[in-house]
Amino acid sequence: MTRALHEAKDQAMTTHDDTIGNDSAHWRIIRWIFWRVIRNAAHRVLMDRSLRNETGSEIRWLRREIDSFLNEVASEAARLRPLARLGALPDFGSRLMVELAIYTVAADRTLRGSDLDQQSALDALADIGWSVYRRLLALSSLPARLVTRDAGKRLRWSIRGLLVFPFRPVGAPGYAAEIFRQGEDIHTHFTHCPPQSFARRIADETDDPEALAGFANSWCQYDWPGADLIAADGHRGHYGRRRTLSAGDAVCDMCWVAHPTHTANGHLQKPGVS
């Protein structure tokens, strides 16, 4: 997607009031912290990464090219932020997650507006996002990983902590979810996700369906390795999901699997989990 096409779509954006206020002191601090984390992640991922341009040639971005990319992301985030409707969200956790989603969508649109081919842009976005997500998840799950070596307890305690903050299910337009246990496994069936709703709004209101695809290719793929990171027992398969909101389903039917089992062919599997 060319920069000219992005600019044409930007002109079609609908402006909404943001009652949070861009000049609020605590939000300026939060955005500064987020931006430092994102900048560091982008430099870590892109400095040593091989990319492909639209002609199929392998390239590597230099520091000045990474800095130029980040400057464009910051500008794009400022253009997108009015559409986030942060002031309409019911709690601090929802607003934090949507703020992160703003940077994700901004980075996605910037990468797709560069001279990279589409798959290379998607892969770079996913890896930058994972670099940020992995560190945040490792920090939030650290207490459970220090207290117990039981993978099921690590998952249940960590997920329940995250359901207090930042994913507290307070109802739409914030997070909405049904939470229950089956044996040692914990299920979180989300029926509303503010970051996903924001990405979908950008896709619809700017006529840019790829914005939702970029979000789904990053945020919606992190739970599988994230669950294994929390469990920290040397196994994969601690997460399953058949349906997802970003694919147009009515629910993200997440299952956090305490103890995956091995099938005859060696693959990890849990009954009833895809």
N, C-alpha and C positions, 0 to 999 in steps of 0.2 A: 504494500500500500504506500503510495507516495505521500510526501509532506503536503503537497497541494490538496490531495484528497482529504487529509486530516483537517486542514484549515477550512475546507468547504464544509465539512461535517461539524466543525466547531461552531460555525456561524448558525447552525440549526439548533444549537443547544438552547434549552429552556432554562432561564435563570430563576432560582428559588431562594427565598430568604433562608439564611442560616443563623438561627437565633443563638447558637453557641458564641458567635462573634470571633472573627479571625484575629482580633487584637487582644483577646483574653490572655492574661499573663500565663495561666497554667497551660493553656493550649499551645502557646508559643514555645514553652519549655518542652512539652510533650513532642511537638513536631520537630524541635531541634534534636531531641534524643533519637527519635525515629529516623530522622534524616542522617544522623551520624552512623547509626547501625546499618542503614541501607547503603550509604556510601562505602563503608568499609566492606560490606558483603560484595558489592559490585566490583570493587577493586580486587578482592580476593579471587572472585570467579573469573573475571574478564581478563585480568593481567596475564594469566597462564593458560588461557583457553584458545583453542583453535576454532575459528568461525568460518562460515561460508558466505560469500557474497552472492548477489543475484546471478552472476555468471557461472557459479559453481566453484570459483577459485577459493582455496584455503587462505585465510588471512588471520592476523592477530592484531588486536587493537593496541595502540600505544597509550601511554598514560594520558596524553592530551586528548586522544579520541574518547577515552573513558570519561574524562572530565567533561568534555563537550556533551556526551550522552547524558550524564547526570544533570548538567545544567538544563538540558531540554526536558528531562523528567520533572525537575522542580517546576519549570514553567507550565508543563502540561498538568501537573497536579493542582496548581493554582487555578487553572481553567476548569478543571473537573470538579473541584471541591464544592461549588454551589449546588451541583446536582446530588451531592451526598445527603443533603437534608439532615445534617447532624443534629440540629436542634429539635427534630421530630422524634429522635430516638429516646427511649425511656430510661436508659441507664448508661453509666460511664463505660462499662465493658463493651457494650455494643458500639459506642462511639469510637473507642480505641481500635476495635477491629475494622470498622469501616475506614478509619483514618489510614490504617495499613493497606486496606484494599484500594484506596485512592492511589497510593504510590505504586501498587501492583499494576493497576489498569493504566496508569500514566506511563510506567516503564514498558508495558506491553505495546501501547500505541506508539511510543517513541521507537522501540526496536523495529516494529513493523513499518515505520516510516523511514527507516534507514536503508542502506544498500544491502542488508542481509537477506538471504532467502528465508522463506516463511518458517521452515522447520528449524533452522539454526536460531532464528529469533525466539521461537517458542522454547527451545531447549535452554537457551541462555536465560530467559525469564524464569523458567522453572528452577534452574540451579541457583540463581540469585535468591529467589524466594526460599528455597530449601535451606540455604546458608543462614538466613535470618531465622526461619522457623525452627530449625534444629537447635540453635543456641537458646532460643526462648523456651522451647519444650524441655531441653536438658536442665535448664535452671528451675522451671516450675515442678519438674518431677524429681528433682534431687533429694528432697526430704524423704520421699517414699523409697527411693533407691538406697538411701543410707540406712533406713530403719529396718528393712526386711529384704531377704533374698528371694521371697516367694513372688513369682512373676504375676500371679493373679492379684495378690494384694497390692503390688506396685501399680498395676493398671487401675484397679478399683479406686484406690486412694487418690491417685493422681487425677483420674478423670473426674471424680467427685469434687476434688479441689478446683479443677478448671470449670466445673459447673457452678461453683460459687463465684469465681471470677476468672476470666472475663466472659464466659459463655453462660451466664446465669439465665435460665429460661423464664423470662418475665412476661413473655407473650409478644406477639407482633404489635408494632414494627420492630421490636427487639427479637432476641432469640426465643423460639417456642419449641418445646421438646417434651416427649414422653420418656421417662427414665425408669428402667426396671432391670431386675436381675433374673437370670436363668442359671441356676447352679452357681458356679464361680464366675460366670461371664456377666458383663454389664452391657446393657443395650441403651443407646441414646438415639431415639427416633426424632430427628429434627424436622419440623414442618415449616419453620421460618428461620432464615439465616440472613441477617442484615448485609454482610459483605456480598453475598450472592445476589441479593436484591439490588444492591448498588451496581454491580457489574452488569446485571440484566438491564437496569435502567439506562446505563451508558450505551449498551448495545442497541436498545430500542430508540432512545431519544436522539442519538447521533447517527442512526442508521449504520452501525458498525457491529454486525453480529460476531465478528472475530474477537471483540472485547470479552464476550462471555466465554468464548472458546479458550482464550488465553488464561482467564481466571480458572476455568475447569481443569486445564492442563497443569496448573500449578497448585493452587490451594486445595483442590479436590483430590489431589493425588498424594498429599503428604501424610495422610492418616495411616497408611500401610507401613511405611518405614518409621513413622512417629510412634506407633504402638510398639514396634519391635525395640525402639530406642528406650521407651519407658520400661518395658518388661526386662530388658537387659539380661536375658538368660541364654543368649547364643542361638536362639531359634527365630525363624520367621513365621508369619502366619497368625499374628496376634490381633488381626483386624479383618473384618469383612463388611461388605456393603453391596447390596444388589441394586438399590435405587438411589438416585441423587437429585437434588433440587435443580442443579445446574443443567441436568439433562432433560428437564421438564417434568420430572416425576413429582409426586405430591409430598414425598418424604425422603430424607436421607436416613435409611434404616441401618444405622451403625451398630456393629457388634464388636466389643472389645474382648478378645478371646484369651482366657487365662492360660490354658495349656493346649496348644495345637497338637494334633495327633498326626502320625505318619501313616500314609496309605501304603499299599503294597509296592507302588512304583516310586516310593520315597518322597512324594510331595506332601507338604503339610496341609492338613485339612481339618475342618471342624464341621460336624453335622449341621446342616441348615445355613451355612455361611458360604458365600461365593468368594 
